[in-house]
């Protein structure tokens, strides 16, 4: 935030510091804006929620997938994926089958109409991507992509380390035994006096 009394040099210095310090916040803002724009487009052009959009765009290259695997790839909760799958199945864009390896698991894949739709959606994604990046040179886009790839990998590693550290902390923490409530009508145990 600029303060009227700040000289221009101080404002530039603060802006430079903020751009380095709040990088995650800025990436998050970009993510929110792009997701909002995508959600508006998915609803207007295809009548889909963002979860339905993600499912249709992920399946062509990854199918068949279990609901759990689809949730991991879509980076959303399995319950959200399950709801999206139900809607897409009703519209005839995908089918579910029991896994030949584990009969408890359901595998999801696109129908022919789902494939056709995914191709149309892919083309729409390319156009939207082009709109966002059209003012950048190819070298800038390459730099952005390589930087984002490196940051994504680093963030994945940090998440994995955090998950492992939390699991180790839980294993090392002393377990507390829960006291069972006394049965109705039972007298409380007498306190021992030493």
C-alpha positions as CSV (number, residue, x, y, z in Angstrom):
1,X,0.0,0.0,0.0
2,X,1.4,3.4,-0.9
3,X,1.5,6.1,1.6
4,X,1.3,9.6,0.3
5,X,4.3,10.7,2.3
6,X,6.6,8.0,0.9
7,X,9.1,9.2,-1.7
8,X,9.0,7.3,-5.0
9,X,12.3,5.5,-4.2
10,X,10.9,4.1,-1.0
11,X,7.7,2.9,-2.7
12,X,9.8,1.1,-5.4
13,X,11.9,-0.5,-2.7
14,X,8.9,-1.7,-0.8
15,X,7.2,-3.0,-3.9
16,X,10.4,-4.9,-4.8
17,X,10.5,-6.4,-1.3
18,X,6.9,-7.3,-1.4
19,X,7.2,-9.1,-4.7
20,X,9.9,-11.3,-3.3
21,X,8.4,-11.7,0.1
22,X,4.8,-12.5,-0.9
23,X,5.5,-14.6,-3.9
24,X,3.3,-17.5,-2.7
25,X,0.4,-15.0,-2.1
26,X,0.8,-13.7,-5.6
27,X,0.8,-17.2,-7.2
28,X,-2.2,-18.0,-5.1
29,X,-4.0,-14.9,-6.4
30,X,-3.2,-15.8,-9.9
31,X,-4.5,-19.3,-9.3
32,X,-7.7,-18.0,-7.8
33,X,-8.3,-15.6,-10.7
34,X,-7.6,-18.3,-13.3
35,X,-9.8,-20.8,-11.6
36,X,-12.6,-18.3,-11.3
37,X,-12.3,-17.5,-15.1
38,X,-12.2,-21.2,-15.9
39,X,-15.3,-21.9,-13.7
40,X,-17.3,-19.1,-15.5
41,X,-16.2,-20.5,-18.9
42,X,-17.0,-24.2,-18.0
43,X,-20.4,-23.3,-16.8
44,X,-21.3,-20.9,-19.7
45,X,-19.8,-23.1,-22.5
46,X,-20.5,-26.6,-21.3
47,X,-22.8,-26.4,-18.2
48,X,-20.1,-28.0,-16.1
49,X,-18.7,-27.5,-12.6
50,X,-15.0,-27.2,-12.3
51,X,-14.8,-30.7,-10.9
52,X,-16.7,-32.1,-14.0
53,X,-14.3,-30.1,-16.2
54,X,-11.2,-31.5,-14.5
55,X,-12.6,-35.0,-14.8
56,X,-13.3,-34.8,-18.5
57,X,-9.9,-33.2,-19.3
58,X,-7.9,-35.6,-17.2
59,X,-9.4,-38.9,-18.3
60,X,-8.3,-39.0,-22.0
61,X,-4.7,-39.5,-21.1
62,X,-5.0,-41.3,-17.8
63,X,-8.0,-43.7,-18.1
64,X,-9.1,-45.9,-16.7
65,X,-8.7,-44.5,-13.2
66,X,-10.1,-45.3,-9.9
67,X,-12.0,-42.5,-8.1
68,X,-9.1,-42.2,-5.6
69,X,-6.6,-41.9,-8.4
70,X,-8.8,-39.3,-10.2
71,X,-9.0,-37.3,-7.0
72,X,-5.2,-37.3,-6.6
73,X,-4.7,-36.1,-10.2
74,X,-7.5,-33.5,-10.0
75,X,-6.1,-32.4,-6.6
76,X,-9.6,-32.5,-5.0
77,X,-11.4,-34.6,-2.5
78,X,-12.7,-38.0,-3.6
79,X,-16.2,-37.1,-2.5
80,X,-16.2,-34.2,-4.9
81,X,-15.0,-36.4,-7.7
82,X,-17.7,-38.9,-6.9
83,X,-20.4,-36.3,-7.2
84,X,-18.9,-35.0,-10.5
85,X,-18.7,-38.5,-11.8
86,X,-22.4,-39.1,-11.1
87,X,-23.4,-36.0,-13.1
88,X,-21.1,-36.9,-16.0
89,X,-22.4,-40.5,-16.1
90,X,-26.0,-39.3,-16.2
91,X,-25.1,-37.2,-19.2
92,X,-23.5,-40.2,-20.9
93,X,-19.9,-38.9,-21.0
94,X,-18.3,-41.6,-18.9
95,X,-18.8,-45.2,-17.7
96,X,-17.8,-47.0,-14.5
97,X,-16.6,-50.6,-14.4
98,X,-15.3,-52.9,-11.6
99,X,-11.6,-53.3,-11.6
100,X,-10.4,-56.7,-12.8
101,X,-7.7,-56.6,-10.2
102,X,-9.7,-55.5,-7.2
103,X,-13.5,-56.0,-7.3
104,X,-14.0,-53.4,-4.5
105,X,-12.6,-50.7,-6.8
106,X,-14.4,-48.9,-9.6
107,X,-12.6,-47.7,-12.7
108,X,-13.8,-44.7,-14.7
109,X,-13.3,-44.1,-18.4
110,X,-14.8,-41.9,-21.1
111,X,-17.5,-43.0,-23.5
112,X,-17.2,-42.0,-27.2
113,X,-19.2,-38.9,-26.6
114,X,-17.0,-38.1,-23.6
115,X,-14.0,-38.4,-25.9
116,X,-15.5,-36.0,-28.4
117,X,-16.3,-33.6,-25.6
118,X,-12.8,-33.8,-24.1
119,X,-11.3,-32.9,-27.5
120,X,-13.6,-29.8,-27.7
121,X,-12.7,-28.8,-24.2
122,X,-9.0,-29.3,-24.9
123,X,-9.2,-26.9,-27.8
124,X,-11.1,-24.4,-25.6
125,X,-8.3,-24.7,-23.0
126,X,-5.6,-24.0,-25.6
127,X,-7.5,-20.8,-26.7
128,X,-7.8,-19.6,-23.1
129,X,-4.1,-20.3,-22.5
130,X,-3.2,-18.3,-25.6
131,X,-5.3,-15.4,-24.4
132,X,-3.4,-15.3,-21.1
133,X,0.0,-15.6,-22.6
134,X,-0.3,-13.7,-25.9
135,X,1.6,-10.7,-24.7
136,X,4.6,-12.8,-23.6
137,X,7.5,-13.8,-25.9
138,X,8.1,-17.5,-26.5
139,X,11.3,-17.2,-24.4
140,X,9.3,-15.7,-21.5
141,X,6.7,-18.5,-21.7
142,X,9.5,-21.1,-21.7
143,X,11.1,-19.4,-18.7
144,X,7.7,-19.3,-16.9
145,X,7.1,-23.0,-17.6
146,X,10.5,-24.2,-16.5
147,X,10.3,-22.0,-13.4
148,X,6.8,-23.3,-12.5
149,X,7.9,-26.9,-13.1
150,X,10.8,-26.5,-10.7
151,X,8.6,-24.8,-8.1
152,X,5.9,-27.4,-8.4
153,X,8.5,-30.2,-7.9
154,X,10.0,-28.4,-4.9
155,X,6.5,-27.8,-3.4
156,X,5.7,-31.5,-3.8
157,X,8.9,-32.4,-2.0
158,X,8.0,-30.0,0.8
159,X,4.5,-31.5,1.1
160,X,5.9,-35.0,1.2
161,X,8.4,-34.0,3.9
162,X,5.7,-32.3,5.9
163,X,3.4,-35.4,5.6
164,X,6.3,-37.7,6.7
165,X,7.2,-35.4,9.6
166,X,3.6,-35.3,10.8
167,X,3.3,-39.1,10.6
168,X,6.6,-39.5,12.5
169,X,5.4,-37.0,15.1
170,X,2.1,-39.0,15.6
171,X,4.0,-42.3,15.9
172,X,6.3,-40.8,18.5
173,X,3.6,-39.1,20.5
174,X,2.6,-41.0,23.6
175,X,-0.8,-42.5,23.2
176,X,-3.4,-41.5,25.7
177,X,-5.8,-44.1,26.9
178,X,-9.3,-43.0,27.0
179,X,-11.3,-43.7,30.1
180,X,-14.5,-45.5,29.5
181,X,-17.5,-43.9,31.1
182,X,-18.9,-45.8,34.1
183,X,-21.9,-47.9,33.3
184,X,-25.3,-46.4,34.3
185,X,-25.9,-47.1,38.0
186,X,-22.3,-48.2,38.7
187,X,-20.6,-46.5,41.6
188,X,-17.5,-44.6,40.9
189,X,-14.3,-46.3,42.0
190,X,-13.1,-45.3,45.4
191,X,-10.1,-43.1,45.5
192,X,-7.1,-44.8,47.1
193,X,-5.5,-43.0,50.0
194,X,-1.9,-43.7,50.8
